[in-house]
Amino acid sequence: MIPPDERPAWIETTLREAFQPDHLEVHDESRLHRGHPGAAAGGGHFRVTIVSDRFHGRPRIARHRMIYEALGEAMKTEIHALAVRAYTTKEWEKESPGG
């Protein structure tokens, strides 16, 4: 069990190890979902933006599956909701301000 206040750092470390991203942001949005059934059961709500060339040639749903697989069992216990934006470096350069 990962203590709630350590989950964002755990997610970040896990995704960094799995994808060696050029850019990674992990936001804990659990406080916005107080009273939601998943939050009441102890699962957190997170938003992730990740940039890695490991996503090259893969459709969005495959990228999400890769992330869910990297996070493993925590997707069933520690994480109730995970919003994902996954880009390759080239896509990120187009998407980000000044790109």
Biopython code that builds the backbone (N, CA, C, O; Angstrom):
import numpy as np
from Bio.PDB.StructureBuilder import StructureBuilder

atoms = [
    (1, "MET", "N", (0.851, -1.183, 0.000)),
    (1, "MET", "CA", (0.000, 0.000, 0.000)),
    (1, "MET", "C", (0.896, 1.245, 0.000)),
    (1, "MET", "O", (1.828, 1.361, 0.796)),
    (2, "ILE", "N", (0.591, 2.151, -0.898)),
    (2, "ILE", "CA", (1.350, 3.395, -1.008)),
    (2, "ILE", "C", (0.581, 4.481, -0.264)),
    (2, "ILE", "O", (-0.581, 4.726, -0.589)),
    (3, "PRO", "N", (1.184, 5.134, 0.714)),
    (3, "PRO", "CA", (0.470, 6.210, 1.417)),
    (3, "PRO", "C", (0.011, 7.278, 0.423)),
    (3, "PRO", "O", (0.750, 7.610, -0.503)),
    (4, "PRO", "N", (-1.189, 7.816, 0.598)),
    (4, "PRO", "CA", (-1.725, 8.789, -0.354)),
    (4, "PRO", "C", (-0.791, 9.953, -0.672)),
    (4, "PRO", "O", (-0.715, 10.377, -1.825)),
    (5, "ASP", "N", (-0.086, 10.471, 0.315)),
    (5, "ASP", "CA", (0.789, 11.625, 0.058)),
    (5, "ASP", "C", (2.057, 11.244, -0.722)),
    (5, "ASP", "O", (2.771, 12.121, -1.207)),
    (6, "GLU", "N", (2.339, 9.932, -0.843)),
    (6, "GLU", "CA", (3.513, 9.470, -1.588)),
    (6, "GLU", "C", (3.169, 8.988, -2.997)),
    (6, "GLU", "O", (4.067, 8.680, -3.781)),
    (7, "ARG", "N", (1.897, 8.922, -3.319)),
    (7, "ARG", "CA", (1.488, 8.390, -4.622)),
    (7, "ARG", "C", (2.007, 9.200, -5.810)),
    (7, "ARG", "O", (2.504, 8.602, -6.764)),
    (8, "PRO", "N", (1.914, 10.535, -5.798)),
    (8, "PRO", "CA", (2.425, 11.269, -6.968)),
    (8, "PRO", "C", (3.903, 10.992, -7.233)),
    (8, "PRO", "O", (4.296, 10.804, -8.385)),
    (9, "ALA", "N", (4.715, 10.964, -6.200)),
    (9, "ALA", "CA", (6.144, 10.694, -6.368)),
    (9, "ALA", "C", (6.363, 9.262, -6.851)),
    (9, "ALA", "O", (7.241, 9.017, -7.678)),
    (10, "TRP", "N", (5.580, 8.323, -6.347)),
    (10, "TRP", "CA", (5.695, 6.934, -6.782)),
    (10, "TRP", "C", (5.333, 6.809, -8.256)),
    (10, "TRP", "O", (6.027, 6.124, -9.008)),
    (11, "ILE", "N", (4.257, 7.464, -8.676)),
    (11, "ILE", "CA", (3.852, 7.442, -10.085)),
    (11, "ILE", "C", (4.964, 8.030, -10.943)),
    (11, "ILE", "O", (5.324, 7.462, -11.974)),
    (12, "GLU", "N", (5.508, 9.167, -10.521)),
    (12, "GLU", "CA", (6.574, 9.809, -11.286)),
    (12, "GLU", "C", (7.797, 8.900, -11.416)),
    (12, "GLU", "O", (8.317, 8.728, -12.518)),
    (13, "THR", "N", (8.252, 8.331, -10.335)),
    (13, "THR", "CA", (9.413, 7.456, -10.350)),
    (13, "THR", "C", (9.165, 6.235, -11.247)),
    (13, "THR", "O", (10.026, 5.844, -12.035)),
    (14, "THR", "N", (7.996, 5.656, -11.112)),
    (14, "THR", "CA", (7.652, 4.468, -11.899)),
    (14, "THR", "C", (7.630, 4.777, -13.388)),
    (14, "THR", "O", (8.160, 4.005, -14.188)),
    (15, "LEU", "N", (7.022, 5.899, -13.770)),
    (15, "LEU", "CA", (6.949, 6.257, -15.182)),
    (15, "LEU", "C", (8.310, 6.679, -15.729)),
    (15, "LEU", "O", (8.621, 6.408, -16.889)),
    (16, "ARG", "N", (9.115, 7.335, -14.913)),
    (16, "ARG", "CA", (10.472, 7.698, -15.361)),
    (16, "ARG", "C", (11.297, 6.436, -15.647)),
    (16, "ARG", "O", (12.011, 6.372, -16.648)),
    (17, "GLU", "N", (11.196, 5.453, -14.778)),
    (17, "GLU", "CA", (11.940, 4.217, -14.974)),
    (17, "GLU", "C", (11.460, 3.467, -16.219)),
    (17, "GLU", "O", (12.268, 2.894, -16.950)),
    (18, "ALA", "N", (10.161, 3.473, -16.456)),
    (18, "ALA", "CA", (9.593, 2.708, -17.562)),
    (18, "ALA", "C", (9.779, 3.372, -18.924)),
    (18, "ALA", "O", (9.936, 2.683, -19.932)),
    (19, "PHE", "N", (9.763, 4.710, -18.962)),
    (19, "PHE", "CA", (9.720, 5.406, -20.254)),
    (19, "PHE", "C", (10.863, 6.382, -20.510)),
    (19, "PHE", "O", (10.978, 6.891, -21.625)),
    (20, "GLN", "N", (11.703, 6.660, -19.535)),
    (20, "GLN", "CA", (12.765, 7.653, -19.684)),
    (20, "GLN", "C", (12.248, 8.882, -20.445)),
    (20, "GLN", "O", (12.781, 9.227, -21.500)),
    (21, "PRO", "N", (11.223, 9.534, -19.917)),
    (21, "PRO", "CA", (10.584, 10.627, -20.650)),
    (21, "PRO", "C", (11.441, 11.887, -20.744)),
    (21, "PRO", "O", (12.282, 12.162, -19.888)),
    (22, "ASP", "N", (11.196, 12.642, -21.816)),
    (22, "ASP", "CA", (11.811, 13.957, -21.979)),
    (22, "ASP", "C", (11.099, 14.983, -21.101)),
    (22, "ASP", "O", (11.679, 15.994, -20.704)),
    (23, "HIS", "N", (9.840, 14.705, -20.809)),
    (23, "HIS", "CA", (9.018, 15.606, -19.992)),
    (23, "HIS", "C", (7.990, 14.749, -19.269)),
    (23, "HIS", "O", (7.430, 13.817, -19.846)),
    (24, "LEU", "N", (7.746, 15.066, -18.008)),
    (24, "LEU", "CA", (6.751, 14.327, -17.229)),
    (24, "LEU", "C", (6.166, 15.245, -16.171)),
    (24, "LEU", "O", (6.891, 15.893, -15.417)),
    (25, "GLU", "N", (4.853, 15.287, -16.131)),
    (25, "GLU", "CA", (4.135, 16.017, -15.084)),
    (25, "GLU", "C", (3.121, 15.070, -14.466)),
    (25, "GLU", "O", (2.398, 14.376, -15.181)),
    (26, "VAL", "N", (3.067, 15.039, -13.143)),
    (26, "VAL", "CA", (2.078, 14.247, -12.418)),
    (26, "VAL", "C", (1.356, 15.185, -11.472)),
    (26, "VAL", "O", (1.976, 15.808, -10.610)),
    (27, "HIS", "N", (0.051, 15.285, -11.632)),
    (27, "HIS", "CA", (-0.755, 16.155, -10.771)),
    (27, "HIS", "C", (-1.747, 15.308, -9.992)),
    (27, "HIS", "O", (-2.477, 14.496, -10.560)),
    (28, "ASP", "N", (-1.760, 15.511, -8.697)),
    (28, "ASP", "CA", (-2.713, 14.832, -7.821)),
    (28, "ASP", "C", (-3.966, 15.698, -7.751)),
    (28, "ASP", "O", (-3.931, 16.806, -7.215)),
    (29, "GLU", "N", (-5.062, 15.197, -8.287)),
    (29, "GLU", "CA", (-6.327, 15.929, -8.293)),
    (29, "GLU", "C", (-7.334, 15.307, -7.330)),
    (29, "GLU", "O", (-8.534, 15.565, -7.421)),
    (30, "SER", "N", (-6.842, 14.494, -6.418)),
    (30, "SER", "CA", (-7.722, 13.775, -5.501)),
    (30, "SER", "C", (-8.598, 14.718, -4.683)),
    (30, "SER", "O", (-9.762, 14.416, -4.419)),
    (31, "ARG", "N", (-8.047, 15.846, -4.287)),
    (31, "ARG", "CA", (-8.808, 16.786, -3.449)),
    (31, "ARG", "C", (-10.047, 17.298, -4.169)),
    (31, "ARG", "O", (-11.020, 17.694, -3.527)),
    (32, "LEU", "N", (-10.016, 17.294, -5.492)),
    (32, "LEU", "CA", (-11.156, 17.776, -6.284)),
    (32, "LEU", "C", (-12.279, 16.747, -6.346)),
    (32, "LEU", "O", (-13.377, 17.049, -6.816)),
    (33, "HIS", "N", (-12.007, 15.541, -5.876)),
    (33, "HIS", "CA", (-12.969, 14.452, -6.011)),
    (33, "HIS", "C", (-13.415, 13.894, -4.663)),
    (33, "HIS", "O", (-13.891, 12.761, -4.586)),
    (34, "ARG", "N", (-13.267, 14.669, -3.620)),
    (34, "ARG", "CA", (-13.730, 14.212, -2.303)),
    (34, "ARG", "C", (-15.212, 13.903, -2.376)),
    (34, "ARG", "O", (-15.992, 14.654, -2.961)),
    (35, "GLY", "N", (-15.588, 12.788, -1.775)),
    (35, "GLY", "CA", (-16.983, 12.377, -1.789)),
    (35, "GLY", "C", (-17.317, 11.478, -2.967)),
    (35, "GLY", "O", (-18.362, 10.827, -2.962)),
    (36, "HIS", "N", (-16.459, 11.426, -3.972)),
    (36, "HIS", "CA", (-16.646, 10.536, -5.111)),
    (36, "HIS", "C", (-16.443, 9.107, -4.613)),
    (36, "HIS", "O", (-15.554, 8.871, -3.795)),
    (37, "PRO", "N", (-17.246, 8.144, -5.086)),
    (37, "PRO", "CA", (-17.106, 6.767, -4.579)),
    (37, "PRO", "C", (-15.691, 6.202, -4.648)),
    (37, "PRO", "O", (-15.250, 5.550, -3.701)),
    (38, "GLY", "N", (-14.977, 6.432, -5.729)),
    (38, "GLY", "CA", (-13.610, 5.915, -5.834)),
    (38, "GLY", "C", (-12.693, 6.541, -4.817)),
    (38, "GLY", "O", (-11.833, 5.871, -4.245)),
    (39, "ALA", "N", (-12.876, 7.843, -4.586)),
    (39, "ALA", "CA", (-12.049, 8.534, -3.599)),
    (39, "ALA", "C", (-12.374, 8.033, -2.205)),
    (39, "ALA", "O", (-11.480, 7.888, -1.371)),
    (40, "ALA", "N", (-13.640, 7.769, -1.947)),
    (40, "ALA", "CA", (-14.047, 7.274, -0.641)),
    (40, "ALA", "C", (-13.423, 5.908, -0.354)),
    (40, "ALA", "O", (-13.163, 5.567, 0.800)),
    (41, "ALA", "N", (-13.187, 5.132, -1.409)),
    (41, "ALA", "CA", (-12.582, 3.810, -1.246)),
    (41, "ALA", "C", (-11.064, 3.898, -1.100)),
    (41, "ALA", "O", (-10.405, 2.883, -0.875)),
    (42, "GLY", "N", (-10.502, 5.111, -1.227)),
    (42, "GLY", "CA", (-9.072, 5.295, -1.010)),
    (42, "GLY", "C", (-8.247, 5.486, -2.265)),
    (42, "GLY", "O", (-7.054, 5.773, -2.173)),
    (43, "GLY", "N", (-8.845, 5.335, -3.434)),
    (43, "GLY", "CA", (-8.106, 5.510, -4.681)),
    (43, "GLY", "C", (-7.961, 6.977, -5.034)),
    (43, "GLY", "O", (-8.891, 7.757, -4.835)),
    (44, "GLY", "N", (-6.815, 7.359, -5.552)),
    (44, "GLY", "CA", (-6.562, 8.748, -5.905)),
    (44, "GLY", "C", (-6.893, 9.045, -7.358)),
    (44, "GLY", "O", (-7.030, 8.141, -8.183)),
    (45, "HIS", "N", (-7.019, 10.339, -7.652)),
    (45, "HIS", "CA", (-7.275, 10.853, -8.997)),
    (45, "HIS", "C", (-6.032, 11.625, -9.435)),
    (45, "HIS", "O", (-5.572, 12.527, -8.735)),
    (46, "PHE", "N", (-5.494, 11.262, -10.598)),
    (46, "PHE", "CA", (-4.258, 11.867, -11.067)),
    (46, "PHE", "C", (-4.359, 12.255, -12.537)),
    (46, "PHE", "O", (-5.137, 11.682, -13.299)),
    (47, "ARG", "N", (-3.557, 13.237, -12.913)),
    (47, "ARG", "CA", (-3.428, 13.669, -14.303)),
    (47, "ARG", "C", (-1.949, 13.610, -14.654)),
    (47, "ARG", "O", (-1.111, 14.154, -13.935)),
    (48, "VAL", "N", (-1.631, 12.946, -15.765)),
    (48, "VAL", "CA", (-0.250, 12.751, -16.193)),
    (48, "VAL", "C", (-0.068, 13.275, -17.611)),
    (48, "VAL", "O", (-0.873, 12.991, -18.498)),
    (49, "THR", "N", (0.986, 14.035, -17.812)),
    (49, "THR", "CA", (1.449, 14.397, -19.146)),
    (49, "THR", "C", (2.852, 13.812, -19.260)),
    (49, "THR", "O", (3.722, 14.077, -18.432)),
    (50, "ILE", "N", (3.051, 13.011, -20.304)),
    (50, "ILE", "CA", (4.327, 12.330, -20.465)),
    (50, "ILE", "C", (4.771, 12.403, -21.921)),
    (50, "ILE", "O", (3.973, 12.226, -22.842)),
    (51, "VAL", "N", (6.052, 12.667, -22.106)),
    (51, "VAL", "CA", (6.640, 12.781, -23.440)),
    (51, "VAL", "C", (7.778, 11.767, -23.537)),
    (51, "VAL", "O", (8.783, 11.872, -22.833)),
    (52, "SER", "N", (7.605, 10.784, -24.421)),
    (52, "SER", "CA", (8.623, 9.751, -24.587)),
    (52, "SER", "C", (8.559, 9.205, -26.008)),
    (52, "SER", "O", (7.476, 8.982, -26.549)),
    (53, "ASP", "N", (9.699, 8.997, -26.594)),
    (53, "ASP", "CA", (9.725, 8.420, -27.931)),
    (53, "ASP", "C", (9.395, 6.931, -27.929)),
    (53, "ASP", "O", (9.315, 6.314, -28.991)),
    (54, "ARG", "N", (9.205, 6.360, -26.763)),
    (54, "ARG", "CA", (8.737, 4.967, -26.689)),
    (54, "ARG", "C", (7.296, 4.852, -27.198)),
    (54, "ARG", "O", (6.811, 3.750, -27.454)),
    (55, "PHE", "N", (6.615, 5.996, -27.342)),
    (55, "PHE", "CA", (5.243, 5.992, -27.853)),
    (55, "PHE", "C", (5.192, 6.082, -29.382)),
    (55, "PHE", "O", (4.116, 5.992, -29.972)),
    (56, "HIS", "N", (6.334, 6.255, -30.013)),
    (56, "HIS", "CA", (6.386, 6.432, -31.467)),
    (56, "HIS", "C", (5.695, 5.274, -32.188)),
    (56, "HIS", "O", (5.967, 4.105, -31.916)),
    (57, "GLY", "N", (4.796, 5.623, -33.113)),
    (57, "GLY", "CA", (4.105, 4.629, -33.918)),
    (57, "GLY", "C", (2.965, 3.916, -33.224)),
    (57, "GLY", "O", (2.365, 3.003, -33.790)),
    (58, "ARG", "N", (2.662, 4.319, -32.015)),
    (58, "ARG", "CA", (1.582, 3.655, -31.268)),
    (58, "ARG", "C", (0.379, 4.591, -31.145)),
    (58, "ARG", "O", (0.541, 5.784, -30.885)),
    (59, "PRO", "N", (-0.811, 4.055, -31.328)),
    (59, "PRO", "CA", (-2.004, 4.889, -31.165)),
    (59, "PRO", "C", (-2.227, 5.240, -29.699)),
    (59, "PRO", "O", (-1.639, 4.639, -28.800)),
    (60, "ARG", "N", (-3.078, 6.214, -29.485)),
    (60, "ARG", "CA", (-3.327, 6.722, -28.130)),
    (60, "ARG", "C", (-3.710, 5.623, -27.147)),
    (60, "ARG", "O", (-3.180, 5.577, -26.037)),
    (61, "ILE", "N", (-4.621, 4.740, -27.538)),
    (61, "ILE", "CA", (-5.066, 3.700, -26.610)),
    (61, "ILE", "C", (-3.912, 2.765, -26.234)),
    (61, "ILE", "O", (-3.848, 2.301, -25.095)),
    (62, "ALA", "N", (-3.008, 2.483, -27.165)),
    (62, "ALA", "CA", (-1.848, 1.637, -26.856)),
    (62, "ALA", "C", (-0.920, 2.347, -25.875)),
    (62, "ALA", "O", (-0.353, 1.715, -24.984)),
    (63, "ARG", "N", (-0.768, 3.647, -26.039)),
    (63, "ARG", "CA", (0.073, 4.421, -25.117)),
    (63, "ARG", "C", (-0.491, 4.369, -23.710)),
    (63, "ARG", "O", (0.246, 4.193, -22.740)),
    (64, "HIS", "N", (-1.807, 4.522, -23.605)),
    (64, "HIS", "CA", (-2.449, 4.462, -22.291)),
    (64, "HIS", "C", (-2.253, 3.088, -21.671)),
    (64, "HIS", "O", (-1.958, 2.972, -20.482)),
    (65, "ARG", "N", (-2.417, 2.052, -22.475)),
    (65, "ARG", "CA", (-2.221, 0.691, -21.956)),
    (65, "ARG", "C", (-0.797, 0.491, -21.461)),
    (65, "ARG", "O", (-0.581, -0.163, -20.441)),
    (66, "MET", "N", (0.170, 1.045, -22.171)),
    (66, "MET", "CA", (1.574, 0.941, -21.743)),
    (66, "MET", "C", (1.758, 1.567, -20.360)),
    (66, "MET", "O", (2.457, 1.022, -19.505)),
    (67, "ILE", "N", (1.122, 2.711, -20.160)),
    (67, "ILE", "CA", (1.232, 3.415, -18.877)),
    (67, "ILE", "C", (0.539, 2.620, -17.778)),
    (67, "ILE", "O", (1.086, 2.454, -16.687)),
    (68, "TYR", "N", (-0.673, 2.124, -18.066)),
    (68, "TYR", "CA", (-1.393, 1.324, -17.074)),
    (68, "TYR", "C", (-0.588, 0.085, -16.688)),
    (68, "TYR", "O", (-0.532, -0.293, -15.518)),
    (69, "GLU", "N", (0.031, -0.539, -17.684)),
    (69, "GLU", "CA", (0.840, -1.725, -17.414)),
    (69, "GLU", "C", (2.039, -1.375, -16.540)),
    (69, "GLU", "O", (2.376, -2.124, -15.622)),
    (70, "ALA", "N", (2.684, -0.250, -16.815)),
    (70, "ALA", "CA", (3.832, 0.166, -16.007)),
    (70, "ALA", "C", (3.428, 0.407, -14.556)),
    (70, "ALA", "O", (4.193, 0.110, -13.638)),
    (71, "LEU", "N", (2.242, 0.940, -14.352)),
    (71, "LEU", "CA", (1.771, 1.240, -12.992)),
    (71, "LEU", "C", (1.215, -0.002, -12.288)),
    (71, "LEU", "O", (1.022, -0.004, -11.073)),
    (72, "GLY", "N", (0.965, -1.039, -13.059)),
    (72, "GLY", "CA", (0.611, -2.350, -12.514)),
    (72, "GLY", "C", (-0.579, -2.365, -11.571)),
    (72, "GLY", "O", (-1.613, -1.745, -11.819)),
    (73, "GLU", "N", (-0.397, -3.087, -10.495)),
    (73, "GLU", "CA", (-1.456, -3.331, -9.512)),
    (73, "GLU", "C", (-2.003, -2.050, -8.898)),
    (73, "GLU", "O", (-3.154, -2.012, -8.465)),
    (74, "ALA", "N", (-1.189, -1.003, -8.856)),
    (74, "ALA", "CA", (-1.643, 0.270, -8.285)),
    (74, "ALA", "C", (-2.846, 0.824, -9.044)),
    (74, "ALA", "O", (-3.630, 1.589, -8.482)),
    (75, "MET", "N", (-3.003, 0.444, -10.326)),
    (75, "MET", "CA", (-4.156, 0.898, -11.105)),
    (75, "MET", "C", (-5.458, 0.319, -10.558)),
    (75, "MET", "O", (-6.535, 0.856, -10.819)),
    (76, "LYS", "N", (-5.365, -0.762, -9.809)),
    (76, "LYS", "CA", (-6.555, -1.397, -9.241)),
    (76, "LYS", "C", (-6.787, -0.992, -7.790)),
    (76, "LYS", "O", (-7.889, -1.148, -7.264)),
    (77, "THR", "N", (-5.742, -0.469, -7.144)),
    (77, "THR", "CA", (-5.848, -0.225, -5.708)),
    (77, "THR", "C", (-5.593, 1.229, -5.310)),
    (77, "THR", "O", (-6.397, 1.828, -4.597)),
    (78, "GLU", "N", (-4.491, 1.787, -5.764)),
    (78, "GLU", "CA", (-4.075, 3.116, -5.322)),
    (78, "GLU", "C", (-4.607, 4.236, -6.224)),
    (78, "GLU", "O", (-4.760, 5.377, -5.788)),
    (79, "ILE", "N", (-4.882, 3.896, -7.472)),
    (79, "ILE", "CA", (-5.277, 4.894, -8.464)),
    (79, "ILE", "C", (-6.694, 4.596, -8.924)),
    (79, "ILE", "O", (-6.948, 3.569, -9.554)),
    (80, "HIS", "N", (-7.602, 5.482, -8.613)),
    (80, "HIS", "CA", (-8.989, 5.303, -9.051)),
    (80, "HIS", "C", (-9.188, 5.866, -10.449)),
    (80, "HIS", "O", (-9.894, 5.273, -11.266)),
    (81, "ALA", "N", (-8.569, 7.007, -10.729)),
    (81, "ALA", "CA", (-8.714, 7.649, -12.029)),
    (81, "ALA", "C", (-7.374, 8.224, -12.464)),
    (81, "ALA", "O", (-6.647, 8.817, -11.667)),
    (82, "LEU", "N", (-7.061, 8.036, -13.752)),
    (82, "LEU", "CA", (-5.813, 8.541, -14.298)),
    (82, "LEU", "C", (-6.093, 9.136, -15.672)),
    (82, "LEU", "O", (-6.409, 8.418, -16.620)),
    (83, "ALA", "N", (-5.973, 10.448, -15.766)),
    (83, "ALA", "CA", (-6.095, 11.132, -17.052)),
    (83, "ALA", "C", (-4.708, 11.202, -17.656)),
    (83, "ALA", "O", (-3.768, 11.648, -16.998)),
    (84, "VAL", "N", (-4.566, 10.769, -18.902)),
    (84, "VAL", "CA", (-3.250, 10.655, -19.532)),
    (84, "VAL", "C", (-3.193, 11.456, -20.822)),
    (84, "VAL", "O", (-4.094, 11.396, -21.659)),
    (85, "ARG", "N", (-2.115, 12.203, -20.957)),
    (85, "ARG", "CA", (-1.737, 12.828, -22.230)),
    (85, "ARG", "C", (-0.337, 12.319, -22.523)),
    (85, "ARG", "O", (0.618, 12.673, -21.832)),
    (86, "ALA", "N", (-0.219, 11.480, -23.555)),
    (86, "ALA", "CA", (1.059, 10.843, -23.881)),
    (86, "ALA", "C", (1.482, 11.248, -25.286)),
    (86, "ALA", "O", (0.737, 11.057, -26.247)),
    (87, "TYR", "N", (2.680, 11.808, -25.400)),
    (87, "TYR", "CA", (3.193, 12.328, -26.660)),
    (87, "TYR", "C", (4.575, 11.770, -26.959)),
    (87, "TYR", "O", (5.306, 11.358, -26.058)),
    (88, "THR", "N", (4.918, 11.766, -28.248)),
    (88, "THR", "CA", (6.309, 11.596, -28.632)),
    (88, "THR", "C", (6.949, 12.974, -28.542)),
    (88, "THR", "O", (6.245, 13.972, -28.386)),
    (89, "THR", "N", (8.259, 13.043, -28.636)),
    (89, "THR", "CA", (8.946, 14.336, -28.568)),
    (89, "THR", "C", (8.483, 15.255, -29.697)),
    (89, "THR", "O", (8.240, 16.440, -29.467)),
    (90, "LYS", "N", (8.361, 14.733, -30.885)),
    (90, "LYS", "CA", (7.944, 15.528, -32.042)),
    (90, "LYS", "C", (6.521, 16.059, -31.856)),
    (90, "LYS", "O", (6.246, 17.216, -32.172)),
    (91, "GLU", "N", (5.621, 15.222, -31.346)),
    (91, "GLU", "CA", (4.240, 15.658, -31.088)),
    (91, "GLU", "C", (4.208, 16.748, -30.017)),
    (91, "GLU", "O", (3.457, 17.717, -30.128)),
    (92, "TRP", "N", (5.022, 16.580, -28.989)),
    (92, "TRP", "CA", (5.070, 17.542, -27.895)),
    (92, "TRP", "C", (5.560, 18.901, -28.384)),
    (92, "TRP", "O", (5.046, 19.940, -27.970)),
    (93, "GLU", "N", (6.546, 18.887, -29.258)),
    (93, "GLU", "CA", (7.063, 20.144, -29.797)),
    (93, "GLU", "C", (5.985, 20.905, -30.554)),
    (93, "GLU", "O", (5.949, 22.135, -30.520)),
    (94, "LYS", "N", (5.109, 20.180, -31.235)),
    (94, "LYS", "CA", (3.992, 20.816, -31.956)),
    (94, "LYS", "C", (2.912, 21.301, -31.002)),
    (94, "LYS", "O", (2.298, 22.344, -31.223)),
    (95, "GLU", "N", (2.684, 20.537, -29.941)),
    (95, "GLU", "CA", (1.589, 20.797, -28.992)),
    (95, "GLU", "C", (1.918, 21.879, -27.968)),
    (95, "GLU", "O", (1.042, 22.654, -27.582)),
    (96, "SER", "N", (3.156, 21.935, -27.533)),
    (96, "SER", "CA", (3.527, 22.829, -26.446)),
    (96, "SER", "C", (3.679, 24.267, -26.953)),
    (96, "SER", "O", (3.963, 24.501, -28.127)),
    (97, "PRO", "N", (3.484, 25.219, -26.040)),
    (97, "PRO", "CA", (3.635, 26.627, -26.426)),
    (97, "PRO", "C", (5.022, 26.902, -27.013)),
    (97, "PRO", "O", (6.037, 26.446, -26.486)),
    (98, "GLY", "N", (5.040, 27.641, -28.090)),
    (98, "GLY", "CA", (6.298, 27.964, -28.726)),
    (98, "GLY", "C", (6.793, 26.871, -29.654)),
    (98, "GLY", "O", (7.835, 27.009, -30.294)),
    (99, "GLY", "N", (6.012, 25.744, -29.724)),
    (99, "GLY", "CA", (6.426, 24.619, -30.559)),
    (99, "GLY", "C", (6.010, 24.767, -31.998)),
    (99, "GLY", "O", (6.293, 23.892, -32.816)),
]
sb = StructureBuilder()
sb.init_structure("model")
sb.init_model(0)
sb.init_chain("A")
sb.init_seg("    ")
for serial, (resi, resn, name, xyz) in enumerate(atoms, 1):
    if name == "N":
        sb.init_residue(resn, " ", resi, " ")
    sb.init_atom(name, np.array(xyz, "f"), 0.0, 1.0, " ", f" {name:<3s}", serial, name[0])
structure = sb.get_structure()
